[in-house]
Amino acid sequence: MKLNRLNHKLLSAFVMFVLSACGSNDANNNQATAQQDTQPSHQQIAEKLDYQALIDGLVSSEVHGIILHVSTPDSSFTGSTGLANLTTQEPLQPDAVYHLASCGKVFTALLAVQLHEDGLLDLDHTLDNLLPIETVSQIQYADQITLRQMLNHSSGIYNYSDPNNPDSYIDFVMASYEQGVSNEDLTQFAYGKPAYFKPGEGIKYSNSNYTLAGMVMDRALGHSNAFAMRDKIIDRLALSNTFSVGIENQVAQLTPGYEKQDDSFINTGPILSKVSASSTPVASTVGELSSLTRRIFKDETWLSPAVRDELVGNKSRVKVSDTQDYVLGLWREQINGHTVYHHNGGNHGYISNNLYIPELDVSVVYFLNCGLSEACQNAFYTIENEVMASIVGER
């Protein structure tokens, strides 16, 4: 089986779409763990939106299932619609576990900051001091690139999944996934490639930054960083259905993700579950991803102000545009006077989004199991636009 090349453009900007609903599916099975509170919000949320009706209207023969979580100080909603499994016709549940793709980069960045705090590595050391010569000799400017610059995408390192180049890494994954695919396996497709710019002189999203960061952490720890991630993040926060993909697959069942190939849908979950990459490190639920993000900003008993500042403070922030920055593992964007931290992820079969507004203590997380098809991306942006408009107003 060969996966066709998809458009791997970064789904980061808040792009406005004018869309009609994708229609309903006779197989819809609506599940909701909590309904919206009827009391008015003290945080000036613009209007109430029927979240269940929104996602119900977007499920179709191309958009198989959607899970949406929205929490505010006054209400909490977690609902699902559609199917989890096209073969068994099993309805999608609100607590289903999805591959987070690049939504999981915050786990990698957070762990790196925690190891920095522990003195096990230094975010401001250059790559030539962090990895063996046989690796760094194949990365342009390795003697100038810091780990911090990799984690905020200001390194200039070539992206192994650059959409403008042949899909060699996809061919490799398809040929090798049964034996497992590692950070090193994916990073090889960046070796010897020219940098996009000198380190610190620009910003360009590159998955290679995070696979290399994973290699740095593995070397500093002497073992897979997945074990430290479990100890410092997953277990500390009791994220019982969150796990490192490819290393801890026994923890929870990964919900199928579907890509359309030759008029049929292929479950890509068994393939992606064999890829252990720090660029796409974990699987989780909407509720647990929301809990992690909120506690990064609100729980000082777990995360000290110093660690938080290393993660999202000025030292790690790089400017993308007048309204948008990248910190470590998250985008930081100004929307109608509100600071929104967010990151989305998309790969073959899965697409996800995670947004948090600290000043309002509002969290929005949603997953779709239809990958990067046009219909799936349209549904993705419709949810983002309508939910965010109900919270911060039209953009």
Contacts in CASP RR format, 6 or more apart in sequence:
PFRMAT RR
TARGET T0000
AUTHOR 0000-0000-0000
METHOD contacts of the structure
MODEL  1
MKLNRLNHKLLSAFVMFVLSACGSNDANNNQATAQQDTQPSHQQIAEKLD
YQALIDGLVSSEVHGIILHVSTPDSSFTGSTGLANLTTQEPLQPDAVYHL
ASCGKVFTALLAVQLHEDGLLDLDHTLDNLLPIETVSQIQYADQITLRQM
LNHSSGIYNYSDPNNPDSYIDFVMASYEQGVSNEDLTQFAYGKPAYFKPG
EGIKYSNSNYTLAGMVMDRALGHSNAFAMRDKIIDRLALSNTFSVGIENQ
VAQLTPGYEKQDDSFINTGPILSKVSASSTPVASTVGELSSLTRRIFKDE
TWLSPAVRDELVGNKSRVKVSDTQDYVLGLWREQINGHTVYHHNGGNHGY
ISNNLYIPELDVSVVYFLNCGLSEACQNAFYTIENEVMASIVGER
1 174 0 8 1.000
1 261 0 8 1.000
1 266 0 8 1.000
2 171 0 8 1.000
2 174 0 8 1.000
3 170 0 8 1.000
3 174 0 8 1.000
3 259 0 8 1.000
3 261 0 8 1.000
3 266 0 8 1.000
3 268 0 8 1.000
3 271 0 8 1.000
3 348 0 8 1.000
4 259 0 8 1.000
4 261 0 8 1.000
5 167 0 8 1.000
5 170 0 8 1.000
6 259 0 8 1.000
6 348 0 8 1.000
6 371 0 8 1.000
6 372 0 8 1.000
7 163 0 8 1.000
7 372 0 8 1.000
8 161 0 8 1.000
8 163 0 8 1.000
8 347 0 8 1.000
8 372 0 8 1.000
9 163 0 8 1.000
10 205 0 8 1.000
11 344 0 8 1.000
11 345 0 8 1.000
11 346 0 8 1.000
11 351 0 8 1.000
11 353 0 8 1.000
11 377 0 8 1.000
11 380 0 8 1.000
12 205 0 8 1.000
12 331 0 8 1.000
12 342 0 8 1.000
12 343 0 8 1.000
12 344 0 8 1.000
13 324 0 8 1.000
14 333 0 8 1.000
14 335 0 8 1.000
14 384 0 8 1.000
14 385 0 8 1.000
14 388 0 8 1.000
14 395 0 8 1.000
15 381 0 8 1.000
16 381 0 8 1.000
16 385 0 8 1.000
16 395 0 8 1.000
17 378 0 8 1.000
17 381 0 8 1.000
17 382 0 8 1.000
17 385 0 8 1.000
19 378 0 8 1.000
19 381 0 8 1.000
19 382 0 8 1.000
21 57 0 8 1.000
21 58 0 8 1.000
21 382 0 8 1.000
22 57 0 8 1.000
22 58 0 8 1.000
22 59 0 8 1.000
22 60 0 8 1.000
22 62 0 8 1.000
22 63 0 8 1.000
22 375 0 8 1.000
22 378 0 8 1.000
22 379 0 8 1.000
23 57 0 8 1.000
23 58 0 8 1.000
23 59 0 8 1.000
23 60 0 8 1.000
24 56 0 8 1.000
24 57 0 8 1.000
24 59 0 8 1.000
24 60 0 8 1.000
25 59 0 8 1.000
25 60 0 8 1.000
25 61 0 8 1.000
25 82 0 8 1.000
25 83 0 8 1.000
27 82 0 8 1.000
27 83 0 8 1.000
27 89 0 8 1.000
28 56 0 8 1.000
28 59 0 8 1.000
28 81 0 8 1.000
28 82 0 8 1.000
29 81 0 8 1.000
29 82 0 8 1.000
29 83 0 8 1.000
29 91 0 8 1.000
29 92 0 8 1.000
30 52 0 8 1.000
30 56 0 8 1.000
30 79 0 8 1.000
30 80 0 8 1.000
30 81 0 8 1.000
30 82 0 8 1.000
31 79 0 8 1.000
31 80 0 8 1.000
31 81 0 8 1.000
31 91 0 8 1.000
31 92 0 8 1.000
31 93 0 8 1.000
31 94 0 8 1.000
32 52 0 8 1.000
32 77 0 8 1.000
32 78 0 8 1.000
32 79 0 8 1.000
32 80 0 8 1.000
32 94 0 8 1.000
33 78 0 8 1.000
33 79 0 8 1.000
33 94 0 8 1.000
33 95 0 8 1.000
34 76 0 8 1.000
34 77 0 8 1.000
34 78 0 8 1.000
35 77 0 8 1.000
36 48 0 8 1.000
36 51 0 8 1.000
36 70 0 8 1.000
36 75 0 8 1.000
36 77 0 8 1.000
37 74 0 8 1.000
37 75 0 8 1.000
37 76 0 8 1.000
39 74 0 8 1.000
39 75 0 8 1.000
40 74 0 8 1.000
41 72 0 8 1.000
41 73 0 8 1.000
41 74 0 8 1.000
41 75 0 8 1.000
42 73 0 8 1.000
42 74 0 8 1.000
43 72 0 8 1.000
43 73 0 8 1.000
43 74 0 8 1.000
43 360 0 8 1.000
43 361 0 8 1.000
43 362 0 8 1.000
44 360 0 8 1.000
45 72 0 8 1.000
45 360 0 8 1.000
45 362 0 8 1.000
45 390 0 8 1.000
45 391 0 8 1.000
46 389 0 8 1.000
46 390 0 8 1.000
46 391 0 8 1.000
46 392 0 8 1.000
46 393 0 8 1.000
47 390 0 8 1.000
48 390 0 8 1.000
49 386 0 8 1.000
49 387 0 8 1.000
49 390 0 8 1.000
51 68 0 8 1.000
51 70 0 8 1.000
51 77 0 8 1.000
51 79 0 8 1.000
51 387 0 8 1.000
52 77 0 8 1.000
52 79 0 8 1.000
52 81 0 8 1.000
54 68 0 8 1.000
54 382 0 8 1.000
54 383 0 8 1.000
54 386 0 8 1.000
54 387 0 8 1.000
55 66 0 8 1.000
55 68 0 8 1.000
55 79 0 8 1.000
55 80 0 8 1.000
55 81 0 8 1.000
55 366 0 8 1.000
55 383 0 8 1.000
56 81 0 8 1.000
57 81 0 8 1.000
58 66 0 8 1.000
58 379 0 8 1.000
58 382 0 8 1.000
58 383 0 8 1.000
59 65 0 8 1.000
59 66 0 8 1.000
59 81 0 8 1.000
59 82 0 8 1.000
60 375 0 8 1.000
62 260 0 8 1.000
62 370 0 8 1.000
62 373 0 8 1.000
62 375 0 8 1.000
62 376 0 8 1.000
63 368 0 8 1.000
63 370 0 8 1.000
63 375 0 8 1.000
63 376 0 8 1.000
63 379 0 8 1.000
64 82 0 8 1.000
64 83 0 8 1.000
64 86 0 8 1.000
64 92 0 8 1.000
64 258 0 8 1.000
64 265 0 8 1.000
64 368 0 8 1.000
64 369 0 8 1.000
64 370 0 8 1.000
65 80 0 8 1.000
65 81 0 8 1.000
65 82 0 8 1.000
65 83 0 8 1.000
65 84 0 8 1.000
65 92 0 8 1.000
65 368 0 8 1.000
65 369 0 8 1.000
65 370 0 8 1.000
66 80 0 8 1.000
66 81 0 8 1.000
66 82 0 8 1.000
66 92 0 8 1.000
66 366 0 8 1.000
66 367 0 8 1.000
66 368 0 8 1.000
66 379 0 8 1.000
66 383 0 8 1.000
67 78 0 8 1.000
67 79 0 8 1.000
67 80 0 8 1.000
67 92 0 8 1.000
67 94 0 8 1.000
67 96 0 8 1.000
67 98 0 8 1.000
67 286 0 8 1.000
67 366 0 8 1.000
67 367 0 8 1.000
68 77 0 8 1.000
68 78 0 8 1.000
68 79 0 8 1.000
68 80 0 8 1.000
68 286 0 8 1.000
68 364 0 8 1.000
68 365 0 8 1.000
68 366 0 8 1.000
68 383 0 8 1.000
68 387 0 8 1.000
69 76 0 8 1.000
69 77 0 8 1.000
69 78 0 8 1.000
69 79 0 8 1.000
69 94 0 8 1.000
69 286 0 8 1.000
69 287 0 8 1.000
69 290 0 8 1.000
69 363 0 8 1.000
69 364 0 8 1.000
69 365 0 8 1.000
69 366 0 8 1.000
70 76 0 8 1.000
70 77 0 8 1.000
70 362 0 8 1.000
70 363 0 8 1.000
70 364 0 8 1.000
70 387 0 8 1.000
71 77 0 8 1.000
71 290 0 8 1.000
71 294 0 8 1.000
71 362 0 8 1.000
71 363 0 8 1.000
72 360 0 8 1.000
72 361 0 8 1.000
72 362 0 8 1.000
72 391 0 8 1.000
73 360 0 8 1.000
73 361 0 8 1.000
78 94 0 8 1.000
78 95 0 8 1.000
78 286 0 8 1.000
78 287 0 8 1.000
79 94 0 8 1.000
80 91 0 8 1.000
80 92 0 8 1.000
80 93 0 8 1.000
80 94 0 8 1.000
80 96 0 8 1.000
81 92 0 8 1.000
82 91 0 8 1.000
82 92 0 8 1.000
83 89 0 8 1.000
83 90 0 8 1.000
83 91 0 8 1.000
83 92 0 8 1.000
84 90 0 8 1.000
84 91 0 8 1.000
84 92 0 8 1.000
84 93 0 8 1.000
84 96 0 8 1.000
84 255 0 8 1.000
84 256 0 8 1.000
84 369 0 8 1.000
85 255 0 8 1.000
85 256 0 8 1.000
86 256 0 8 1.000
86 258 0 8 1.000
86 265 0 8 1.000
86 267 0 8 1.000
87 267 0 8 1.000
92 255 0 8 1.000
92 369 0 8 1.000
94 286 0 8 1.000
95 241 0 8 1.000
95 285 0 8 1.000
95 287 0 8 1.000
96 255 0 8 1.000
96 285 0 8 1.000
96 367 0 8 1.000
97 241 0 8 1.000
97 252 0 8 1.000
97 253 0 8 1.000
97 254 0 8 1.000
97 255 0 8 1.000
97 283 0 8 1.000
97 284 0 8 1.000
97 285 0 8 1.000
98 254 0 8 1.000
98 255 0 8 1.000
98 257 0 8 1.000
98 283 0 8 1.000
98 284 0 8 1.000
98 285 0 8 1.000
98 350 0 8 1.000
98 352 0 8 1.000
98 367 0 8 1.000
98 369 0 8 1.000
99 245 0 8 1.000
99 254 0 8 1.000
99 257 0 8 1.000
99 269 0 8 1.000
99 272 0 8 1.000
99 273 0 8 1.000
99 280 0 8 1.000
99 283 0 8 1.000
99 347 0 8 1.000
99 349 0 8 1.000
99 350 0 8 1.000
100 280 0 8 1.000
100 281 0 8 1.000
100 282 0 8 1.000
100 283 0 8 1.000
100 284 0 8 1.000
100 289 0 8 1.000
100 345 0 8 1.000
100 350 0 8 1.000
100 352 0 8 1.000
101 280 0 8 1.000
101 345 0 8 1.000
101 346 0 8 1.000
101 347 0 8 1.000
101 350 0 8 1.000
101 351 0 8 1.000
101 352 0 8 1.000
102 207 0 8 1.000
102 279 0 8 1.000
102 280 0 8 1.000
102 343 0 8 1.000
102 344 0 8 1.000
102 345 0 8 1.000
102 346 0 8 1.000
102 347 0 8 1.000
103 289 0 8 1.000
103 343 0 8 1.000
103 344 0 8 1.000
103 345 0 8 1.000
103 352 0 8 1.000
103 353 0 8 1.000
103 354 0 8 1.000
104 280 0 8 1.000
104 281 0 8 1.000
104 282 0 8 1.000
104 284 0 8 1.000
104 343 0 8 1.000
104 345 0 8 1.000
105 210 0 8 1.000
105 279 0 8 1.000
105 280 0 8 1.000
105 281 0 8 1.000
105 329 0 8 1.000
105 330 0 8 1.000
105 343 0 8 1.000
106 292 0 8 1.000
106 293 0 8 1.000
106 296 0 8 1.000
106 329 0 8 1.000
106 330 0 8 1.000
106 343 0 8 1.000
106 354 0 8 1.000
107 229 0 8 1.000
107 233 0 8 1.000
107 281 0 8 1.000
107 282 0 8 1.000
107 292 0 8 1.000
108 151 0 8 1.000
108 210 0 8 1.000
108 213 0 8 1.000
108 214 0 8 1.000
108 225 0 8 1.000
108 278 0 8 1.000
108 279 0 8 1.000
108 281 0 8 1.000
108 329 0 8 1.000
109 151 0 8 1.000
109 213 0 8 1.000
109 311 0 8 1.000
109 328 0 8 1.000
109 329 0 8 1.000
109 330 0 8 1.000
110 233 0 8 1.000
110 296 0 8 1.000
110 311 0 8 1.000
110 328 0 8 1.000
110 329 0 8 1.000
111 217 0 8 1.000
111 225 0 8 1.000
111 228 0 8 1.000
111 229 0 8 1.000
111 232 0 8 1.000
111 233 0 8 1.000
112 121 0 8 1.000
112 123 0 8 1.000
112 147 0 8 1.000
112 151 0 8 1.000
112 213 0 8 1.000
112 214 0 8 1.000
112 216 0 8 1.000
112 217 0 8 1.000
112 328 0 8 1.000
113 123 0 8 1.000
113 307 0 8 1.000
113 310 0 8 1.000
113 311 0 8 1.000
113 328 0 8 1.000
114 228 0 8 1.000
114 232 0 8 1.000
114 233 0 8 1.000
114 307 0 8 1.000
115 121 0 8 1.000
115 217 0 8 1.000
115 220 0 8 1.000
115 221 0 8 1.000
115 228 0 8 1.000
116 122 0 8 1.000
116 123 0 8 1.000
116 310 0 8 1.000
117 304 0 8 1.000
117 306 0 8 1.000
117 307 0 8 1.000
117 310 0 8 1.000
120 220 0 8 1.000
120 221 0 8 1.000
121 130 0 8 1.000
121 147 0 8 1.000
121 216 0 8 1.000
121 217 0 8 1.000
121 220 0 8 1.000
122 147 0 8 1.000
123 146 0 8 1.000
123 147 0 8 1.000
123 148 0 8 1.000
123 151 0 8 1.000
123 310 0 8 1.000
123 316 0 8 1.000
124 146 0 8 1.000
124 147 0 8 1.000
124 148 0 8 1.000
125 146 0 8 1.000
125 147 0 8 1.000
126 142 0 8 1.000
126 143 0 8 1.000
126 144 0 8 1.000
126 145 0 8 1.000
126 146 0 8 1.000
127 136 0 8 1.000
127 139 0 8 1.000
127 142 0 8 1.000
127 143 0 8 1.000
127 145 0 8 1.000
127 146 0 8 1.000
127 147 0 8 1.000
127 150 0 8 1.000
127 212 0 8 1.000
127 216 0 8 1.000
128 136 0 8 1.000
128 142 0 8 1.000
128 143 0 8 1.000
130 147 0 8 1.000
130 216 0 8 1.000
130 219 0 8 1.000
130 220 0 8 1.000
131 142 0 8 1.000
131 212 0 8 1.000
131 215 0 8 1.000
131 216 0 8 1.000
131 219 0 8 1.000
132 219 0 8 1.000
135 187 0 8 1.000
135 215 0 8 1.000
136 142 0 8 1.000
136 143 0 8 1.000
138 191 0 8 1.000
138 192 0 8 1.000
139 145 0 8 1.000
139 157 0 8 1.000
139 190 0 8 1.000
139 191 0 8 1.000
139 192 0 8 1.000
139 212 0 8 1.000
140 157 0 8 1.000
140 192 0 8 1.000
140 193 0 8 1.000
140 194 0 8 1.000
140 195 0 8 1.000
141 155 0 8 1.000
141 156 0 8 1.000
141 195 0 8 1.000
141 198 0 8 1.000
141 199 0 8 1.000
144 198 0 8 1.000
144 199 0 8 1.000
145 155 0 8 1.000
145 156 0 8 1.000
145 157 0 8 1.000
145 199 0 8 1.000
146 155 0 8 1.000
146 199 0 8 1.000
147 213 0 8 1.000
147 216 0 8 1.000
148 315 0 8 1.000
148 316 0 8 1.000
148 328 0 8 1.000
149 155 0 8 1.000
149 156 0 8 1.000
149 199 0 8 1.000
149 200 0 8 1.000
150 157 0 8 1.000
150 209 0 8 1.000
150 210 0 8 1.000
150 212 0 8 1.000
150 213 0 8 1.000
151 209 0 8 1.000
151 210 0 8 1.000
151 213 0 8 1.000
151 316 0 8 1.000
151 328 0 8 1.000
151 329 0 8 1.000
152 203 0 8 1.000
152 316 0 8 1.000
152 317 0 8 1.000
152 318 0 8 1.000
152 326 0 8 1.000
152 327 0 8 1.000
152 328 0 8 1.000
152 329 0 8 1.000
153 203 0 8 1.000
153 204 0 8 1.000
153 205 0 8 1.000
153 206 0 8 1.000
153 209 0 8 1.000
153 318 0 8 1.000
153 326 0 8 1.000
154 199 0 8 1.000
154 200 0 8 1.000
154 201 0 8 1.000
154 202 0 8 1.000
154 203 0 8 1.000
154 318 0 8 1.000
154 326 0 8 1.000
155 195 0 8 1.000
155 199 0 8 1.000
155 200 0 8 1.000
155 206 0 8 1.000
155 209 0 8 1.000
156 195 0 8 1.000
156 196 0 8 1.000
156 197 0 8 1.000
156 198 0 8 1.000
156 199 0 8 1.000
156 200 0 8 1.000
156 202 0 8 1.000
156 204 0 8 1.000
156 206 0 8 1.000
157 190 0 8 1.000
157 195 0 8 1.000
157 196 0 8 1.000
157 206 0 8 1.000
157 208 0 8 1.000
157 209 0 8 1.000
157 212 0 8 1.000
158 190 0 8 1.000
158 192 0 8 1.000
158 193 0 8 1.000
158 194 0 8 1.000
158 195 0 8 1.000
158 196 0 8 1.000
158 206 0 8 1.000
158 208 0 8 1.000
159 190 0 8 1.000
159 204 0 8 1.000
159 205 0 8 1.000
159 206 0 8 1.000
159 207 0 8 1.000
159 208 0 8 1.000
160 169 0 8 1.000
160 186 0 8 1.000
160 187 0 8 1.000
160 188 0 8 1.000
160 189 0 8 1.000
160 190 0 8 1.000
160 206 0 8 1.000
160 207 0 8 1.000
160 208 0 8 1.000
160 211 0 8 1.000
161 169 0 8 1.000
161 189 0 8 1.000
161 207 0 8 1.000
162 206 0 8 1.000
168 189 0 8 1.000
169 186 0 8 1.000
169 189 0 8 1.000
172 181 0 8 1.000
172 185 0 8 1.000
172 189 0 8 1.000
173 181 0 8 1.000
173 271 0 8 1.000
173 275 0 8 1.000
174 271 0 8 1.000
176 185 0 8 1.000
177 271 0 8 1.000
177 274 0 8 1.000
177 275 0 8 1.000
178 274 0 8 1.000
179 274 0 8 1.000
180 246 0 8 1.000
180 274 0 8 1.000
180 275 0 8 1.000
180 276 0 8 1.000
181 274 0 8 1.000
181 275 0 8 1.000
181 276 0 8 1.000
181 277 0 8 1.000
182 276 0 8 1.000
182 277 0 8 1.000
183 211 0 8 1.000
183 212 0 8 1.000
183 214 0 8 1.000
183 215 0 8 1.000
183 218 0 8 1.000
183 276 0 8 1.000
183 277 0 8 1.000
183 278 0 8 1.000
183 279 0 8 1.000
184 211 0 8 1.000
184 215 0 8 1.000
186 207 0 8 1.000
186 208 0 8 1.000
186 211 0 8 1.000
186 275 0 8 1.000
186 277 0 8 1.000
186 279 0 8 1.000
187 208 0 8 1.000
187 211 0 8 1.000
187 212 0 8 1.000
187 215 0 8 1.000
190 206 0 8 1.000
190 208 0 8 1.000
196 202 0 8 1.000
196 204 0 8 1.000
196 206 0 8 1.000
197 204 0 8 1.000
200 318 0 8 1.000
202 318 0 8 1.000
203 318 0 8 1.000
203 319 0 8 1.000
203 320 0 8 1.000
203 326 0 8 1.000
207 277 0 8 1.000
207 279 0 8 1.000
207 280 0 8 1.000
208 279 0 8 1.000
209 279 0 8 1.000
210 277 0 8 1.000
210 278 0 8 1.000
210 279 0 8 1.000
211 277 0 8 1.000
211 278 0 8 1.000
211 279 0 8 1.000
213 278 0 8 1.000
214 225 0 8 1.000
214 278 0 8 1.000
215 278 0 8 1.000
217 225 0 8 1.000
217 228 0 8 1.000
217 278 0 8 1.000
218 224 0 8 1.000
218 225 0 8 1.000
221 227 0 8 1.000
221 228 0 8 1.000
224 244 0 8 1.000
224 247 0 8 1.000
224 276 0 8 1.000
225 278 0 8 1.000
226 244 0 8 1.000
226 247 0 8 1.000
226 248 0 8 1.000
226 276 0 8 1.000
226 281 0 8 1.000
229 244 0 8 1.000
229 281 0 8 1.000
229 282 0 8 1.000
230 244 0 8 1.000
230 248 0 8 1.000
233 239 0 8 1.000
233 292 0 8 1.000
234 242 0 8 1.000
234 243 0 8 1.000
236 302 0 8 1.000
237 288 0 8 1.000
237 291 0 8 1.000
237 292 0 8 1.000
237 295 0 8 1.000
237 302 0 8 1.000
239 284 0 8 1.000
239 288 0 8 1.000
239 291 0 8 1.000
239 292 0 8 1.000
240 252 0 8 1.000
240 288 0 8 1.000
241 251 0 8 1.000
241 252 0 8 1.000
241 284 0 8 1.000
241 285 0 8 1.000
241 288 0 8 1.000
242 251 0 8 1.000
242 252 0 8 1.000
242 282 0 8 1.000
242 283 0 8 1.000
242 284 0 8 1.000
242 285 0 8 1.000
242 288 0 8 1.000
242 289 0 8 1.000
242 292 0 8 1.000
243 249 0 8 1.000
243 251 0 8 1.000
243 252 0 8 1.000
243 282 0 8 1.000
243 283 0 8 1.000
243 284 0 8 1.000
244 276 0 8 1.000
244 281 0 8 1.000
244 282 0 8 1.000
245 254 0 8 1.000
245 272 0 8 1.000
245 273 0 8 1.000
245 275 0 8 1.000
245 276 0 8 1.000
245 277 0 8 1.000
245 280 0 8 1.000
245 281 0 8 1.000
245 282 0 8 1.000
245 283 0 8 1.000
246 273 0 8 1.000
246 274 0 8 1.000
246 275 0 8 1.000
246 276 0 8 1.000
247 276 0 8 1.000
249 273 0 8 1.000
252 283 0 8 1.000
254 269 0 8 1.000
254 272 0 8 1.000
254 273 0 8 1.000
254 283 0 8 1.000
255 369 0 8 1.000
256 267 0 8 1.000
256 268 0 8 1.000
256 269 0 8 1.000
256 369 0 8 1.000
257 267 0 8 1.000
257 268 0 8 1.000
257 269 0 8 1.000
257 349 0 8 1.000
257 350 0 8 1.000
257 369 0 8 1.000
257 370 0 8 1.000
257 371 0 8 1.000
258 265 0 8 1.000
258 266 0 8 1.000
258 267 0 8 1.000
258 268 0 8 1.000
258 349 0 8 1.000
258 369 0 8 1.000
258 370 0 8 1.000
258 371 0 8 1.000
259 265 0 8 1.000
259 266 0 8 1.000
259 268 0 8 1.000
259 348 0 8 1.000
259 349 0 8 1.000
259 371 0 8 1.000
259 373 0 8 1.000
260 266 0 8 1.000
260 373 0 8 1.000
268 347 0 8 1.000
268 348 0 8 1.000
268 349 0 8 1.000
268 350 0 8 1.000
269 349 0 8 1.000
271 348 0 8 1.000
272 280 0 8 1.000
272 347 0 8 1.000
272 348 0 8 1.000
272 349 0 8 1.000
272 350 0 8 1.000
280 347 0 8 1.000
284 292 0 8 1.000
286 365 0 8 1.000
286 366 0 8 1.000
286 367 0 8 1.000
287 365 0 8 1.000
289 352 0 8 1.000
289 354 0 8 1.000
289 365 0 8 1.000
290 354 0 8 1.000
290 356 0 8 1.000
290 363 0 8 1.000
290 365 0 8 1.000
293 341 0 8 1.000
293 354 0 8 1.000
293 356 0 8 1.000
293 363 0 8 1.000
293 365 0 8 1.000
294 356 0 8 1.000
294 361 0 8 1.000
294 363 0 8 1.000
295 302 0 8 1.000
295 303 0 8 1.000
296 303 0 8 1.000
296 308 0 8 1.000
296 311 0 8 1.000
296 312 0 8 1.000
297 308 0 8 1.000
297 341 0 8 1.000
297 356 0 8 1.000
297 358 0 8 1.000
298 358 0 8 1.000
298 361 0 8 1.000
309 315 0 8 1.000
310 316 0 8 1.000
310 328 0 8 1.000
311 327 0 8 1.000
311 328 0 8 1.000
311 329 0 8 1.000
311 330 0 8 1.000
312 327 0 8 1.000
312 328 0 8 1.000
312 330 0 8 1.000
312 332 0 8 1.000
312 341 0 8 1.000
313 327 0 8 1.000
316 327 0 8 1.000
316 328 0 8 1.000
317 325 0 8 1.000
317 326 0 8 1.000
317 327 0 8 1.000
317 332 0 8 1.000
318 325 0 8 1.000
318 326 0 8 1.000
319 325 0 8 1.000
320 326 0 8 1.000
320 331 0 8 1.000
323 333 0 8 1.000
323 334 0 8 1.000
323 335 0 8 1.000
324 331 0 8 1.000
324 332 0 8 1.000
324 333 0 8 1.000
324 334 0 8 1.000
325 331 0 8 1.000
325 332 0 8 1.000
325 333 0 8 1.000
326 332 0 8 1.000
327 341 0 8 1.000
329 343 0 8 1.000
330 341 0 8 1.000
330 342 0 8 1.000
330 343 0 8 1.000
331 341 0 8 1.000
331 342 0 8 1.000
331 343 0 8 1.000
332 339 0 8 1.000
332 340 0 8 1.000
332 341 0 8 1.000
333 339 0 8 1.000
333 340 0 8 1.000
333 341 0 8 1.000
333 342 0 8 1.000
334 340 0 8 1.000
335 388 0 8 1.000
335 392 0 8 1.000
335 395 0 8 1.000
336 392 0 8 1.000
336 393 0 8 1.000
336 394 0 8 1.000
336 395 0 8 1.000
337 392 0 8 1.000
338 357 0 8 1.000
338 359 0 8 1.000
338 360 0 8 1.000
338 392 0 8 1.000
339 357 0 8 1.000
339 358 0 8 1.000
339 359 0 8 1.000
340 355 0 8 1.000
340 356 0 8 1.000
340 357 0 8 1.000
340 388 0 8 1.000
340 392 0 8 1.000
341 355 0 8 1.000
341 356 0 8 1.000
341 357 0 8 1.000
341 358 0 8 1.000
342 353 0 8 1.000
342 354 0 8 1.000
342 355 0 8 1.000
342 356 0 8 1.000
343 353 0 8 1.000
343 354 0 8 1.000
344 351 0 8 1.000
344 352 0 8 1.000
344 353 0 8 1.000
344 354 0 8 1.000
344 380 0 8 1.000
345 351 0 8 1.000
345 352 0 8 1.000
345 353 0 8 1.000
346 352 0 8 1.000
346 371 0 8 1.000
346 372 0 8 1.000
347 371 0 8 1.000
347 372 0 8 1.000
348 371 0 8 1.000
348 372 0 8 1.000
349 369 0 8 1.000
349 370 0 8 1.000
349 371 0 8 1.000
349 372 0 8 1.000
350 367 0 8 1.000
350 368 0 8 1.000
350 369 0 8 1.000
350 371 0 8 1.000
351 367 0 8 1.000
351 368 0 8 1.000
351 370 0 8 1.000
351 371 0 8 1.000
351 372 0 8 1.000
351 376 0 8 1.000
351 377 0 8 1.000
351 380 0 8 1.000
352 365 0 8 1.000
352 366 0 8 1.000
352 367 0 8 1.000
352 368 0 8 1.000
353 364 0 8 1.000
353 365 0 8 1.000
353 366 0 8 1.000
353 380 0 8 1.000
353 383 0 8 1.000
353 384 0 8 1.000
354 364 0 8 1.000
354 365 0 8 1.000
355 363 0 8 1.000
355 364 0 8 1.000
355 365 0 8 1.000
355 384 0 8 1.000
355 388 0 8 1.000
356 362 0 8 1.000
356 363 0 8 1.000
356 364 0 8 1.000
357 363 0 8 1.000
357 391 0 8 1.000
357 392 0 8 1.000
360 391 0 8 1.000
362 391 0 8 1.000
364 384 0 8 1.000
364 387 0 8 1.000
364 388 0 8 1.000
364 391 0 8 1.000
366 380 0 8 1.000
366 383 0 8 1.000
366 387 0 8 1.000
368 376 0 8 1.000
368 379 0 8 1.000
368 380 0 8 1.000
370 376 0 8 1.000
370 379 0 8 1.000
385 395 0 8 1.000
388 395 0 8 1.000
389 395 0 8 1.000
END
